[in-house]
Amino acid sequence: MELDVRENLCMADGFFQNNEENQRKVIAAIRKFRPELVLASALTDRHPDHGRAGKLISDSCFLSGLRKVETKDDEGGFQQHWRPKYIFHFIQDRYYSPSFVYDISQVFDRKIDSIRAYSSQFHSRTYDKDEPQTYISSPEFLDSIIGRHQMFGKMIGVRYAEGFITEKMIGIRDLDAFVQLDT
């Protein structure tokens, strides 16, 4: 699975609200792209934006399935209702026991490179020494991310795993899927 598109809904960093105006923006995007699965921020986290965004996305996914909630597409036509089947919330700064973990061993280095690309926020060798160190700019913060993924990986017998929380019960159709994890 790869990212095919990135669209900015232009909500104010630090000050956006989970309100009708922003819900309609998210609903329109959900109806436009019609995802089966949505990955979202944690429902609560150290940074207030993360919890607000997680709740905004969760609420909007529900509302996007209601026919009477009307939104328009880019050409001004009415969009069809659509509700994603699953919403999985990342475990971010605060620790939560995951609903499930997903093996990310093959892409873990790419994930760390992506985090390091935000050198203005996270610790990097090129970090401006004149800037004050913050909670997330310390080398220990990145170490804690790596350690958490190693711990989740150990729980399922792989090198690295990502933990997710879901508000919806996940069902499986094939018990053979569990055999593949132990090989």
N, C-alpha and C positions, 0 to 999 in steps of 0.2 A: 504494500500500500504506500503510495506517495502522495504528497500534496500537489494537487492540480491547480489550485487557485487560492489566492489570499485577497480578502476584501476587507477594507477598513470601514467600519460603520460610524466613525467620527464621533465617538463619545469622549467626554472630557476626562483625561487621566486624573485620577484622584477624586473626581467630583461627580462622576456619572451616577445616576440613580436607577433603581429597578422600578421604573414607572411606565405608564402606557406609551409614551413617546419612544422610549428605548426598546420596550418590548416589541412594538410594531416594527422597528428596524430589524430586530433579530428574527421575528416571525417572517418578515418578507425574505430574509436571507435563507431561512430554513425552507420556505416554500419554493424558493428559486432553485436551490441545490438539491433538495429532497434527500437528505442523508438518512440512512438506516440507523447509523450510529453517530453520536455526538460526543466528543471529548471536551470536557469543561473544567474550569478551575474548581478548586475545593469549595465546598459550601461554607466553610469557615476557615480562616487562616490568619496569620500574623498581619498581612497587608489587607486593609479593608476592601480594596478593589477586588481581590481574589474571591472573597466570600460573596460580595455583591454580584460579581460577574457570574459566579457559579449558580447563584439563585436566579439571576436574570435569565440565564440560559435555560435552566430547568423550568422556570415558569413559562418562558416563551415556547419551549418545545411542547408543553401541554397545550397552550393557547393556539399554537399553529395548527392543531388538529381540529379545532372548532370551526365549523362552517360559517357561523354567524360573525366570526371575527374577520373582517374584510381587510385585505391589503392589496396593493396594486403592484404590478411588475414594472420594469423599466420603461415599457411603452404605454403605461397607463391602464392596462387591462387588469381585471380582477384575477387574483391568484387562486388556485385550487388549494383547499386545506391539505395539510400533510403533517403527520406526527412521526418523528423518529421512533424506532422500536426501543432503542437503548440510549441512555445518557450515562457516561462513565466520568466520574470526577477524579482528577489527579489528587494525589496526596502531596501537598506542597511542603510548607515549612513545618507545620504542626504534625505530630505523629498521630495517625489513626490506624487501627487495625483494618487492613484492606478487605474488601468483599472478595477480591480475587487478585492474583498477581499474573503478570504477563512476561514471558521470556523476552528480554531485549538484548541479550548477549551479542547478537550479530550486529546490532546498530548502536551499541553503547558508546563507542568512540565517537560516532557522529553526533550523538546527543551531547556529549561533553564538549565537543568542538563548537556546537551550536550555543551552548551556555557561555563558553569563553568568548564567542563572537561579540557578546554584549560587554565589552571590556570597560565601558563607562559605569557599569553597575556591579560586575563581578570581578573577583581578583584575577589579574593576569600579570604576566611579566612586564607588560607595557603600561600598567596602571600608573596614572599620574600621582607621583609621591607627594605632591603639594595638596592633593585633595584629602579631606579627612576620611579616615577609614570608617566604613559603615558595617552594619551587621552582616550584609551579604558580600562586602568587598574583602572580607578576611579570607585567607587561604583555608581556614578551618571550615568555612561555610561550604565550599566546594568539596572538601573532604567528607563532610557529613552527607552530602548528596550521594557521593560515590559509595560510602559505607551503607547507606540505607538500601541502595540498589543491590549491593552485595548480600546484605542480610535477607532481602526478599528473594534473591536468587537462590541462596542457600536453602531457603524453605521449600523450594521446588526442585532442587538438584541441578540448577544451572548457575552460570557465573553471575549474571545480572538479571534482575526483574524489576518491573515497574508495578507499583501498587495502585489500585483504583477502588473507589467506593461507588456503589450504585444503590439507588433508592428502590430499585425494582429487583425482584428475585430473578436470578438467572437460572434457566433450565438447560439441560443438555439432552440430546437425542441419542448419543452414541457413547457408551462406556469405554469403547476402544480408544477414545481420545486420551484417557488417563494413562493407558499403557504407553503411548508415545512419549509422555513426559519423562518416564523413568529410563528411557534408553540412552 
